[in-house]
Amino acid sequence: MKSFFKLILLFITVSVASQTNDFTSKIYETYETYKETSLDKRRIKHQDIQPLINALKNKPGFIVNKVGQSIEGRDLTLISIGSGKNNVFLWSQMHGDEPTATQAIFDIFNLLISNDFTSEKETILNSVTLHFLPMLNPDGAEKYTRRNTLGIDINRDALRLQSPEGQTLKRVRDSLNADFGFNLHDQNIYYNAERTDKPATISYLAPAYNYEKDINQVRGDAMKIIVFMNDIIQKYAPGQVGRYNDAFEPRAFGDNIQKWGTSTILIESGGYKNDVEKQEIRKLNYVSILSAIYSIANGRYKNIPIADYENIPRNDSKLFDLKIEGATYNLLGKPYTVDIGVKRYEVDNADNSDFYNVGRIADLGDLSTFYGYNTFKADGYTIVEGKIYSEVFNSVDDISDLDVFKLLKSGFTYLQLETLPEDNLEASMPIHLVKAGHQLPELILRPGVNPTFLLQKNGVNEYAVINGFLIDLKTKKNALKNALVYR
């Protein structure tokens, strides 16, 4: 008889696993149907999501409530759906410049509104009640900055609760007494899965609730969910998952919410090659969060071994946007072999709606233990300083017909203008713009220096590096967003 019941249990387990896997595959394949296309850039603001929230008020099953206000008076809204006994609470954009999961939440709403996946949605909404608090830091989002208007990191305000945003988060968590919590963030794109060249596209953490990093059932259930989500991401971004440092931070909300009895899953959206606006990572959030919710609803997560959590590679931070390996660099009459690691930093425009890049040498020397989103093997290539083209042009309009790639091949990396454009976003050609008569300092490679030079082989300039972007002068292939304007 015991064998019979074991067989039945095994059958149920396999059946639930099969249903969950099928659901995951289908929501991945059909994602574009539900993607909220009005939120296609990272620099989203409170005003961008309000029409979408207001529209939910008229959708069956949704309950939309204002639960607080930011320091500057922007509404904080809780959106709930479902009738199940298990409360699942998801909050996003505690840091104003971390919007990826906010976008994914609105994709999830679109699926829940649709007439599709009726069986899976019935399982979810009858078993759990979902509560979403998107964009917890709308004032920070307005300026695309991490901190709130008070200048504090809300994620270090769980004890003092001096910010209205932090107070709202605590009050909502307590009122729900949530069983599961999803703490949704972005991390910088330079994290990699430890000892690999793979970016940590998604990083997870079941936060510790004490300095000893003990594992009780609450934290253990969070670990099981993370193992489940990791398995999903591995299907679509193999090797691109990291495990965040679990050192206990007594001021952090994630650590305290775990301590207060909610199984808390931290999700950090990192980098993905050629995904500047993190739209592929947004999709992975959508798929993995929905699948995790389904696993909570059908109970699949319960049979996952906690030990598998430790098998997820740790986060490391050894990625560059561009890594140049083994280039020859002549200094004071002697040749040296160096690797160069380049990072391209984002600088916002005046209204924080767009950005331009400023490249910097982040490190140089032996970088054999580091990796690049783009790696160029420069054996046989010599770094050559670029020159200013002698002709002076009046404005940007006068250079639109220039063959810039021919100039680069000839060793020119700067053009002189009498009238410079107002900002770097207008420097869209792969060549820097300088004020007529501008004198350039000698190129000396150091951390912090803008990486602009030519890569020469056998006396021929085959590649240019402009503002940290590699340009193939034969094929003209490049991913340059902007050059720089020097005044």
Beta strands, then each sheet from edge to edge (+ up, - down):
strand 1: 63-69
strand 2: 75-82
strand 3: 86-92
strand 4: 128-133
strand 5: 180-186
strand 6: 192-193
strand 7: 202-205
strand 8: 241-243
strand 9: 263-269
strand 10: 315-316
strand 11: 319-331
strand 12: 334-348
strand 13: 355-365
strand 14: 371-377
strand 15: 382-384
strand 16: 387-393
strand 17: 412-417
strand 18: 432-435
strand 19: 453-457
strand 20: 460-466
strand 21: 469-472
strand 22: 485-486
sheet 1: 1+ 2- 4+ 3+ 5+ 9+ 7- 8-
sheet 2: 6+ 10-
sheet 3: 13+ 12- 11+ 14+
sheet 4: 15+ 19- 20+ 21-
sheet 5: 16+ 17+ 18+ 22+
end
